Amino acid sequence: MTKQMLDISTTKNKELGLWEITATLTLPPITVTRLKKDKSDAEYELRNAFREIVEEIVEKHCEEELS
């Protein structure tokens, strides 16, 4: 049995008239590598690299789950 990376639950909140969406993202280990001249640039580069990967994963799985 394959575990889903993105588990989404969608319900209509009748009191507020809004959609209530709860999502749990389960990721395997992800490794990124960057080469930088200045060590001080590493934090930004790593945050950005992981953010881009997670955005792609969420976008792909949302398209599958919410369409």
C-alpha angles and dihedrals in degrees: 000000000000118000115227117242092214121035113190128188117190125189135161114243099218094192094056098026090230134123113252112207124185118187132183118195116202113189133189116227111294123198126195129185127201132175114214133173092213120048089209089069092058098086094055093044094050094046091049094047093051092043091054092050094048091047090054093048093048093046092051095047095042090055089054097043101039101039 
